[in-house]
């Protein structure tokens, strides 16, 4: 057994190692979610409108761990920024994926808005021109990750400390 402090002993039989690991996972979730949120906000605030040409559209089929099928709209576009040509496929800032759709027709309805060869306006962050995106919207993915992290941190923190003092 490793003694790290008066109240924290690794290797004890009360599940302390699992609680410490859960606490670390929770903190990583909070930090990662906050980082994603900051990246989205920065890209939205500093992006520049640029004309792009839609190169390819498709609906991507993904089988989840539970065995269900989700469909994702996929729009690949090409643009030139400061003399350099780029090809990207980001729908949202920060490289966030669009939400999966339960029905193929839902994903197809998103893709219908972008026909191959058409001109669209994309947002390009000047500091990272290879991270352009189509929709200037924040996703809720960072908030979900932060919430997950807070729950993990709260429960594991209580299990580590709270049960001894409350």
N, C-alpha and C positions, 0 to 999 in steps of 0.2 A: 504494500500500500504506500502511495506517495502522499506526503503531508504537505500541502501547498499553503495552508494557513490554518488558523484556529477552527474555522467552520467548514473548510473545503478539503475533503480528502478524496483523492482519486483512488479507485480500486475498492472502495467500500461496498458493502453489500446492499446499500440502500438505493442504488441506481444513480449515484452521483455522476458517474462518467457519462451516462446517457443524458442527464440533465445539462451537464456542461456542454456536450456536443449539440444539444438542442438549442442552448443559449447562443452558441457560436453560429449555428445555422440561422437563427433568428436575426442576429446582428448583421450577418452577411446580407440577408434579405432586405433589411432596412436600408443599409448602405447602398446596395445595388439598385434598389428601387429609387432612392433619392438621386443617385447618379443618373439613372435613366430619365427621371423627371427633369433634372437640370439640363441634360443634353437636348431633350425635346424643347424646353423653353428657350435655350440659347439658339437652337436652329430656327425656331419660329421667329424670334426677335431679329435675327441678323440676316435672314435669307433674302436673296435677290430673285426677282422674277426673270425667267429665261424661257425662250421658246424651245420646244423639243418636238421631235417627230416620233410617233408611236411605231415601233419596229415589229412588235409581236404581242399578241394577247392570247391568253389561255386561262383555263380553269384547272387548278392543281388539286388533285385528289389526295387526301391524307387519311390513313387509317390510324385512329387513336389507340391508346393502350387498352381501352375497353372494347376495342373491336368495332366501334362505330366509324362512319365515314364523315369527314368534314371536307368542305370545298373552299378553296382560296382563290380569289381573283389574282391574276398575274398579268401585269402590264409592263413590258420592257420598252424603254424609250431611249433615244439618242439626242444629245445636245452638245453644243459647243460653249465653253465658258473660258474667257480670257485666252482664246486661241487654242485651247486643248479640247479634244473631243472625248466625250464620256458616254457610256452606255450603262444605264441603271434600271432598277425595277422597284424602287421603294415607293410605297403608297404614303407612308407617314414619316414624320421626322424621327431621328434617332434610330432608324433602321427597324422600327416596329412593324411587325407583320399585321396585316388586316385581320380582323376577327374571322374565325372559321364559320362557314355557313353550313347549316344542316341539310339544306337542299341545294342541289346543283344549280337550279334555276335562280336562286338568290345570288350566287357568285356570278352567274352568267349575266344577270341584270347589271352588276357593277361593271363587268368587262364590256358590255354593250355601249357604254359611254365613251369607249376608246377604240376607234377603228384603226386598223393598221394603215400607216401612211398619213394619218391626220396630224395636225399641229395641235399641241397642248401647251399650257404654261406650267412649268415646274418651278419649284423654289430651290435655290442653290445657296447653301451656306458658303460665303466667300473663303472662310478658313478651311473648309473641307468640301471642295467642289465635287468630289466623288460620292458625296452622301446626300444627293438631291432627293426630293420627294414631290409627290403630286398633290396630296391633300394637306393643307395647312391646318391640321387639327391635332390636338393632343389625344393620345389613347389613354385608356384607364389601366393599362398594364403595369406602369410603375406604382400606381396606388394599390393595386391588388398585391403586388410584391411587398410593399411596405406594410400593408395590413397583415399579410401572412407572417412577416418578420416580427411585427409587434406582438402578435398572438403567441408565436413561438417563444419570443423573449420573455413575455409576461408569465406564461405558464411555467417555463423552465426556471426563470428567476424566482418565482414563488416556491417552486419545488426545492430549489437550492437553499434559499434564505428564509422565505416566509414561513414555512412550516416550523422552523426552529424558533421564531420570534413572535408569531401571531397565533 
